[in-house]
Amino acid sequence: MRPYFEKMQDFGQELKAGQIKSTEANVGKLKEVEAQVDEAAQKVKERGLPTEKINARGQMTVWQRLEYLVDEGTWCPLHSLYNPESNVEGTNNIVDGLGKISGKWAVIIGFDNKVFAGAWLPGQAENVFRCTDLATRLNIPVVWLVNCSGVKLTEQEKFYGDRRGSGTTFFRHAELNQAGIPILAGIYGTNPAGGGYQGISPTVLFAHKNCNIAVGGGGILSGMSPKGFFDLEGAEQLIASAKQFKAEPPGSAKIHYDETGFFRYVFEKEEEVLDGLKDYMKDMPAYNPKFFRVAEPQEPRLPAEDIYRLLPFNQKQMYNFDEILARLVDGSEHMEFRPGYGPEVYTGLVKVDGYLVGVIGNRQGFFGEDYPEYADYAGIGGKLYRQGLIKMNEFVTQCGRDRVPVIWFQDTSGIDVGDIAEKAELLGLGQSLIYSIQQTDVPMMLVVLRKGTAAAHYIMGGPTANRHNAFTLGTATTEIYVMHGETAAAASFSRRLVKEKDAGRPLEPVIDEMNKLVKEYNDYSRPVYCAEHGLVDEVAKVTDMRKYLAAFAGAAYQNPTSICPQHQMMLPRLIKG
């Protein structure tokens, strides 16, 4: 396969002096949004007790534990801003991401012990589901840093008892174990009730000497008032019981090491727990990277910093997607699939860290009067037409056949609409793409470069429409909505405008409402909002995108559930002709 993969076709051009000069303002706008995202993430990190206070207790914070545990330079945080219930704490109390431990990729999750001692908060269960789904999709281990004081009881109704509540996370752990995906847990602090189950449901448990896990905590053991209410006498009894169980909470390390055998290991120092996790990860099953690499890893020939100038902040400004891709992939090389067909879509094979990956992305620009071939109007970039949908169906299917993971890049305004488009069967072709994705059982990830709009967001690797999306990445220019705010305002108020006009009434009140809706669409689709509400799993700097692509590719190939021998692959042969 040397002629196919070791050296592919070069693409991308160096920026010219005029391009650099004319894009200074664009660089500033992108970096301004990235700074806002960084500021929001830092605020989450600083929530709760100060680090110094945690350390004074002889404990490490979850951030310090992660820094000690994860291989340097491999941490790819996810869900840094995820707070779908808008908790007053500013967090759902989970810190997670992809990272290497002892050279092996894992999904790493930790409770933030600075906030309510790591208690369950609204939205946390959904965060955990995203992590377990990620581990399932990539078939890689989960490593937990458990330090959970149980449920925030004053808001239990928001996450306790429904079908996707906190208890469901333990069943997800059972599913991972059933699928042969190991879960390692380092256990710290006091972990009653939900914290106890979170501590016991993993596969192998590594405990700190001062930790405990139990079905119920001291507060529960103190008992209910037999009178059905509390008075001074009952309060005094409760105080006495609470003091007793504070001195010695149930489920100590001694109980679960000497008596129950739940804990595989117990360690004196906090760092030793993490060392134990590292040691076990060394022995975790995984292919040597050379088994799947088609070439030696290579940095892009063109610098990622250029993307600040190539990706317009102005959503209506066109750009060359190929130039952006050339700054993200090994050697700035590719093998494009059907380049003359469906020009609004890029499809092709690239290398990321030496691994073969399929890429699908929206192209921008004007395609001339003769395209799309079924219409009497000209095609424009970002919109999907008949040929593009057919090409994506073919490419996704072939990637599935050859077991090649897929990375999607979205900047789409939707699928072509109108009777002409319906006669061209675009509705059926869109659903066909959903079917093709569902039938294609390979890991996928999505980068929303700018617009993720309407059904096109679903069918181009979006997280809502398929079970193969491992995670979705946003950028400083990401916007996600069912349609652009101006379009939504026109669709919502056009009939009312006609009615008011015919009645001879002033149009200004309606126009004011239209502009209000446009603003709301803008506010509710910006990067920080998308991250807080889970429309994307993380917003990354454009210079960090390759890092996430490499993490995805490395994790996808670490222990794949199925393999196609390189010499049997059809896709490169179809490209080569």
SULMOGI-V5578 format. One record per residue. N is the residue number from 0. PHI is phi as a letter, one per 40 degrees, with the letter a starting at -180 (none if undefined). OMEGA is omega in radians with two decimals (* if undefined). Layout:
{{N | PHI | OMEGA} {N | PHI | OMEGA}}
This chain:
{{0 | none | -3.10} {1 | d | -3.13} {2 | c | 3.14} {3 | c | -2.89} {4 | b | -3.02} {5 | c | 3.05} {6 | b | 3.10} {7 | c | -3.14} {8 | c | 3.03} {9 | c | 2.97} {10 | a | -3.08} {11 | g | -3.13} {12 | b | 3.08} {13 | c | 3.12} {14 | c | 3.07} {15 | c | -3.08} {16 | d | 3.13} {17 | c | 3.09} {18 | c | -3.12} {19 | c | -3.12} {20 | c | -3.03} {21 | c | -3.06} {22 | b | -3.13} {23 | d | -3.13} {24 | c | 3.14} {25 | c | 3.10} {26 | d | -3.12} {27 | c | -3.12} {28 | c | 3.12} {29 | c | -3.11} {30 | c | 3.07} {31 | c | 3.11} {32 | c | 3.11} {33 | d | 3.09} {34 | c | 3.08} {35 | c | 3.10} {36 | c | 3.11} {37 | c | -3.14} {38 | c | 3.13} {39 | c | 3.13} {40 | c | 3.12} {41 | c | 3.09} {42 | c | 3.08} {43 | c | -3.10} {44 | c | -3.09} {45 | c | -3.14} {46 | c | 3.04} {47 | g | -3.09} {48 | c | 3.08} {49 | c | 3.12} {50 | d | -3.10} {51 | c | -3.14} {52 | c | 3.09} {53 | c | -3.13} {54 | c | 3.13} {55 | c | 3.09} {56 | c | -3.09} {57 | g | -3.11} {58 | b | 2.96} {59 | c | 2.99} {60 | c | 3.11} {61 | c | -3.14} {62 | c | 3.10} {63 | c | 3.09} {64 | c | 3.12} {65 | c | -3.13} {66 | c | 3.13} {67 | c | -2.98} {68 | c | -2.93} {69 | c | 3.10} {70 | d | -3.08} {71 | d | 3.06} {72 | g | -3.08} {73 | b | -3.05} {74 | c | 3.07} {75 | b | -3.07} {76 | c | 3.05} {77 | b | 3.04} {78 | f | -3.11} {79 | d | -3.10} {80 | b | -3.01} {81 | c | -3.11} {82 | a | -2.97} {83 | c | 3.13} {84 | c | 3.14} {85 | f | 3.13} {86 | d | 3.12} {87 | c | 3.10} {88 | c | -3.14} {89 | g | -3.08} {90 | a | 2.96} {91 | b | 3.01} {92 | g | 3.08} {93 | b | 3.00} {94 | b | -3.07} {95 | a | 3.11} {96 | i | 3.02} {97 | c | 3.07} {98 | a | 3.07} {99 | c | 3.00} {100 | b | -3.08} {101 | f | 3.07} {102 | g | -3.12} {103 | b | 3.09} {104 | c | 3.08} {105 | a | 2.91} {106 | c | -3.04} {107 | b | -3.08} {108 | b | 3.08} {109 | a | 2.98} {110 | c | 3.10} {111 | c | -3.07} {112 | c | 3.05} {113 | c | -3.07} {114 | b | 3.14} {115 | f | 3.14} {116 | f | 3.06} {117 | g | -3.06} {118 | c | 3.00} {119 | c | 3.09} {120 | b | 3.08} {121 | d | -3.13} {122 | g | -3.08} {123 | c | -3.14} {124 | d | 3.12} {125 | c | 3.08} {126 | c | 3.13} {127 | c | 3.10} {128 | d | 3.12} {129 | c | 3.14} {130 | c | 3.13} {131 | c | 3.04} {132 | c | 3.11} {133 | c | 3.12} {134 | c | 3.12} {135 | c | -3.09} {136 | c | -3.11} {137 | c | 3.13} {138 | f | 3.14} {139 | b | -3.08} {140 | c | 2.98} {141 | b | 3.06} {142 | b | -3.10} {143 | b | 2.91} {144 | b | -2.99} {145 | c | 3.07} {146 | a | -2.90} {147 | b | -3.09} {148 | c | -3.13} {149 | h | -3.04} {150 | c | 2.92} {151 | c | -2.92} {152 | c | -3.10} {153 | c | 3.11} {154 | b | -3.05} {155 | d | -3.08} {156 | c | -3.09} {157 | c | -3.05} {158 | a | -3.04} {159 | c | -2.80} {160 | b | -3.05} {161 | c | -3.04} {162 | c | 3.10} {163 | b | -3.13} {164 | c | -3.04} {165 | c | -3.14} {166 | c | -3.13} {167 | c | -3.14} {168 | c | 3.14} {169 | c | 3.05} {170 | c | 3.07} {171 | c | 3.06} {172 | c | 3.10} {173 | c | 3.09} {174 | c | 3.11} {175 | c | 3.11} {176 | c | 3.12} {177 | c | -3.12} {178 | c | 3.13} {179 | g | 3.11} {180 | c | -3.07} {181 | c | 3.07} {182 | b | 3.07} {183 | b | -3.12} {184 | b | 2.92} {185 | c | -2.95} {186 | b | -3.13} {187 | b | 2.95} {188 | g | -3.11} {189 | c | -3.02} {190 | b | 3.12} {191 | c | 2.98} {192 | f | 3.13} {193 | d | 3.05} {194 | c | 3.10} {195 | c | 3.11} {196 | c | 3.07} {197 | c | 3.14} {198 | c | -3.04} {199 | c | -3.05} {200 | c | 3.02} {201 | c | -3.03} {202 | c | -3.12} {203 | b | -3.03} {204 | b | 3.08} {205 | b | -2.96} {206 | b | 2.94} {207 | c | -3.01} {208 | d | -3.08} {209 | c | -3.10} {210 | c | 2.97} {211 | a | 3.00} {212 | b | -3.07} {213 | a | 3.08} {214 | d | 3.11} {215 | a | -3.14} {216 | c | -3.12} {217 | c | 3.13} {218 | c | 3.10} {219 | c | -3.11} {220 | c | 3.12} {221 | c | 2.99} {222 | g | 3.07} {223 | c | 3.07} {224 | c | 3.12} {225 | c | -3.13} {226 | c | -3.08} {227 | g | 3.08} {228 | a | -3.14} {229 | b | 3.03} {230 | b | -3.07} {231 | c | 3.13} {232 | c | 3.13} {233 | c | 3.12} {234 | c | 3.13} {235 | c | 3.10} {236 | c | 3.14} {237 | c | 3.12} {238 | c | -3.13} {239 | c | 3.14} {240 | c | -3.12} {241 | c | 3.12} {242 | c | -3.14} {243 | c | -3.06} {244 | c | 3.01} {245 | c | 3.12} {246 | c | -3.13} {247 | a | 3.13} {248 | c | 3.13} {249 | c | 3.05} {250 | g | -3.11} {251 | c | 3.08} {252 | d | 3.11} {253 | c | 3.13} {254 | c | -2.99} {255 | c | 2.99} {256 | b | -3.08} {257 | c | -3.00} {258 | b | -3.05} {259 | c | -3.10} {260 | g | 3.13} {261 | c | -3.10} {262 | c | 3.07} {263 | c | -3.13} {264 | a | 2.99} {265 | b | -3.05} {266 | b | 3.14} {267 | c | -3.04} {268 | b | 3.13} {269 | c | -3.13} {270 | c | -3.12} {271 | c | 3.04} {272 | c | -3.13} {273 | c | 3.06} {274 | c | 3.09} {275 | c | 3.08} {276 | c | 3.12} {277 | d | -3.10} {278 | c | 3.13} {279 | c | 3.12} {280 | c | 3.08} {281 | d | -3.09} {282 | c | -3.11} {283 | c | -3.14} {284 | d | 3.11} {285 | a | 3.06} {286 | c | 2.93} {287 | c | -3.10} {288 | d | -3.09} {289 | c | 3.13} {290 | c | -3.06} {291 | b | 3.14} {292 | c | 3.12} {293 | c | 3.10} {294 | a | 3.05} {295 | c | 3.10} {296 | d | -3.07} {297 | a | 3.06} {298 | c | 3.05} {299 | d | 3.10} {300 | c | -3.10} {301 | b | -3.00} {302 | c | 3.11} {303 | c | 3.13} {304 | d | 3.11} {305 | c | -3.06} {306 | c | 3.06} {307 | d | -3.13} {308 | c | -3.06} {309 | c | -3.09} {310 | c | -3.04} {311 | c | 3.04} {312 | c | 3.08} {313 | c | -3.05} {314 | c | -3.11} {315 | c | -3.13} {316 | c | -3.12} {317 | c | 3.10} {318 | a | -3.10} {319 | b | -3.13} {320 | d | -3.11} {321 | d | -3.13} {322 | c | 3.09} {323 | c | -3.13} {324 | d | -3.13} {325 | c | -3.14} {326 | c | -3.12} {327 | b | -2.98} {328 | b | -3.07} {329 | d | 3.03} {330 | g | -3.02} {331 | f | -3.11} {332 | b | 3.10} {333 | a | 2.96} {334 | b | -3.06} {335 | c | 3.12} {336 | c | 3.11} {337 | f | -3.06} {338 | c | -3.11} {339 | c | -3.05} {340 | b | -3.14} {341 | f | -3.00} {342 | c | 3.14} {343 | c | -3.09} {344 | b | 2.97} {345 | c | 2.98} {346 | b | 3.14} {347 | a | 3.09} {348 | b | 3.08} {349 | b | 3.03} {350 | b | 3.04} {351 | b | -3.07} {352 | f | 3.11} {353 | g | -3.13} {354 | c | 3.12} {355 | c | -3.10} {356 | b | 3.01} {357 | c | -3.13} {358 | b | 3.04} {359 | b | -3.12} {360 | a | 3.08} {361 | c | 2.99} {362 | c | -3.12} {363 | b | 3.07} {364 | h | -3.11} {365 | b | -3.00} {366 | b | 3.06} {367 | g | -3.06} {368 | c | -3.04} {369 | c | 3.13} {370 | b | 0.12} {371 | c | -3.01} {372 | c | -3.06} {373 | c | -2.96} {374 | b | 3.07} {375 | b | 3.08} {376 | b | -3.06} {377 | c | 3.11} {378 | c | 3.11} {379 | b | -3.10} {380 | c | -3.11} {381 | g | 3.12} {382 | c | -3.13} {383 | b | 3.13} {384 | b | -3.00} {385 | d | -3.08} {386 | c | 3.13} {387 | c | 3.11} {388 | c | 3.11} {389 | c | -3.11} {390 | c | 3.11} {391 | c | 3.05} {392 | d | -3.11} {393 | c | -3.06} {394 | c | 3.11} {395 | d | -3.14} {396 | c | 3.14} {397 | c | 3.07} {398 | c | 3.08} {399 | c | -3.14} {400 | c | -3.08} {401 | c | 3.09} {402 | g | 3.14} {403 | b | 3.08} {404 | c | -3.00} {405 | b | 3.01} {406 | b | 3.11} {407 | b | 3.01} {408 | b | -3.10} {409 | b | 2.82} {410 | a | -2.92} {411 | b | 3.06} {412 | c | 3.07} {413 | h | 3.12} {414 | c | 3.10} {415 | d | -3.07} {416 | b | 3.14} {417 | h | -3.09} {418 | c | 3.13} {419 | c | 3.11} {420 | c | 3.11} {421 | c | 3.10} {422 | c | 3.09} {423 | c | 3.02} {424 | g | -3.12} {425 | c | 3.10} {426 | c | 3.13} {427 | c | 3.14} {428 | c | 3.06} {429 | c | 3.09} {430 | c | 3.09} {431 | c | 3.11} {432 | c | 3.06} {433 | d | 3.11} {434 | c | -3.14} {435 | c | 3.10} {436 | c | -3.13} {437 | c | 3.13} {438 | c | -3.09} {439 | c | -3.01} {440 | c | 3.02} {441 | b | 3.10} {442 | c | 3.10} {443 | b | 2.96} {444 | b | -3.08} {445 | b | 2.95} {446 | b | 3.06} {447 | c | -3.09} {448 | c | 3.08} {449 | b | -3.00} {450 | c | 2.91} {451 | b | -2.89} {452 | b | 2.95} {453 | f | -3.09} {454 | c | 3.11} {455 | c | 3.08} {456 | c | 3.11} {457 | c | -2.93} {458 | c | 3.10} {459 | b | 3.03} {460 | g | -3.13} {461 | c | -3.06} {462 | c | -3.08} {463 | c | -2.95} {464 | b | 3.14} {465 | a | -3.11} {466 | c | -3.08} {467 | b | 3.12} {468 | c | 3.12} {469 | c | 3.04} {470 | a | -3.11} {471 | b | -3.11} {472 | b | 3.04} {473 | b | 3.09} {474 | b | 3.11} {475 | c | -3.12} {476 | b | -3.09} {477 | c | 2.96} {478 | b | 3.14} {479 | b | -3.14} {480 | a | 3.13} {481 | c | 3.00} {482 | a | 3.10} {483 | c | -3.09} {484 | d | 3.13} {485 | c | 3.10} {486 | c | 3.12} {487 | c | 3.12} {488 | c | 3.11} {489 | c | -3.14} {490 | c | -3.07} {491 | c | -2.95} {492 | b | -3.07} {493 | c | 3.14} {494 | c | 3.13} {495 | c | 3.07} {496 | d | 3.12} {497 | c | -3.11} {498 | c | -3.13} {499 | c | 3.13} {500 | c | -3.13} {501 | c | -3.13} {502 | c | 3.12} {503 | g | 3.14} {504 | c | -3.12} {505 | c | -3.09} {506 | c | -3.03} {507 | d | 3.11} {508 | c | 3.11} {509 | c | 3.12} {510 | c | 3.10} {511 | c | 3.10} {512 | c | 3.11} {513 | c | 3.14} {514 | c | 3.06} {515 | c | 3.12} {516 | c | 3.10} {517 | d | 3.13} {518 | c | 3.13} {519 | c | 3.11} {520 | d | 3.12} {521 | c | -3.11} {522 | c | -3.05} {523 | c | -3.13} {524 | b | -3.09} {525 | c | -3.01} {526 | d | -3.10} {527 | c | 3.10} {528 | c | 3.14} {529 | d | 3.14} {530 | c | -3.14} {531 | c | -3.05} {532 | b | 3.00} {533 | g | 3.07} {534 | c | 2.93} {535 | b | -3.14} {536 | c | 3.08} {537 | a | 2.97} {538 | b | -3.05} {539 | b | 2.96} {540 | c | -3.12} {541 | c | 3.11} {542 | c | 3.08} {543 | b | -3.08} {544 | d | -3.12} {545 | c | 3.11} {546 | d | 3.11} {547 | c | 3.08} {548 | c | 3.14} {549 | c | 3.10} {550 | c | 3.11} {551 | c | -3.10} {552 | c | 3.14} {553 | c | 3.13} {554 | c | -3.13} {555 | c | -3.12} {556 | c | -3.07} {557 | c | -3.12} {558 | a | -3.05} {559 | c | -3.12} {560 | c | 3.08} {561 | a | -3.02} {562 | b | 2.96} {563 | b | 3.09} {564 | d | -3.09} {565 | d | -3.08} {566 | c | 3.12} {567 | b | -3.06} {568 | c | 3.13} {569 | c | -3.00} {570 | d | 3.11} {571 | c | 3.11} {572 | c | 3.07} {573 | c | 3.13} {574 | c | -3.11} {575 | c | 3.10} {576 | g | *}}
